[in-house]
Amino acid sequence: MKAVIQRVSHASVTVNQQVISKIKSGLLIFLGIAPDDDDEAIDWLVKKIANLRIFNDNQGVMNLSIKDTNANAIIVSQFTLLASTKKGNRPSYINAARPEIAIPIYQKFIQDFESELGKKVGTGEFGADMKINLLNDGPVTIVINSKIKE
């Protein structure tokens, strides 16, 4: 699983000209799911993201997590994070899980992240043409790969 985590001042997801998720300050999490991702990967990544200290404390130092700040989150499935650009100029998505595998993993990730935070999070719509609006705060953007625990 790969995740791109952006600290945002605000973010929203629009599908068919309807806003389906919207937050003020918090995290926008793009999630790429591979065919071999499992509960262990979900658990590790949920805990890692929920405890990342990327929010400023009173001294302006990134020392607080989303749990510490009670900020909000939106989680968006994004298969293009698993693109391979090794050959040619057209990305291959062979490393991304097919919907029948990815959807249950995506849903479990959301459920586990909500449990970790103790509140609901916003989501994208799996497989939809989504328009993402965000204001990156910092900018702070972190990329995490559960395969290499980095």
Secondary structure, DSSP 8 states (H G I E B T S, - for coil): -EEEEEEEEEEEEEETTEEEEEESSEEEEEEE--TT--HHHHHHHHHHHHH---EE-TTS-EEE-HHHHT-EEEEEE-GGGG-B-SSSSS-B-TTS--HHHHHHHHHHHHHHHHHHHTS--EE--TTS-EEEEEEEEEEEEEEEETTTT-
